[in-house]
Amino acid sequence: MKSNTHYRKDYGKQGETSVAKALCTQGFTILASNYATPLGEVDIVAQHKNLIVFVEVKVRSSRYFDLSTVITPSKQRKIICAAKHFMASYAYQHHDIAYRFDVALIEPNSLGTPTLTYLADAFRDHET
């Protein structure tokens, strides 16, 4: 029997996979999944033309609070650090590339089936 931790990880992975597929249907190419640095991590890095999106995916198995409030300022800073590391590591800062921070929220609707709410440009790097 799987532990609750393993179940949550599997459920989260399924959510990330469904978000990645949705991005691909919109013309994005997935550049990285679970991109981690010592200062932070981002769930999905995707590119469409000259736009790179850093996507945080939040998945819940029940509706018990507003998912849009779970990306705390501290979490935002960690995602921004990971994004800057990614941009520097792959030399994107030298090209005409824009980037933004998106949040994908997955939670069950009233029928119990997963619903995706995608928040483009959910927060900004205020240092740039």
Sequence and secondary structure as in RCSB ss.txt:
>XXXX:A:sequence
MKSNTHYRKDYGKQGETSVAKALCTQGFTILASNYATPLGEVDIVAQHKNLIVFVEVKVRSSRYFDLSTVITPSK
QRKIICAAKHFMASYAYQHHDIAYRFDVALIEPNSLGTPTLTYLADAFRDHET
>XXXX:A:secstr
   HHHHHHHHHHHHHHHHHHHHHHTT EEEEEEEEETTEEEEEEEEETTEEEEEEEEE SS  S GGG S HHH
HHHHHHHHHHHHHHTTGGGSS EEEEEEEEEEE TTS EEEEEEEEEE  TT 
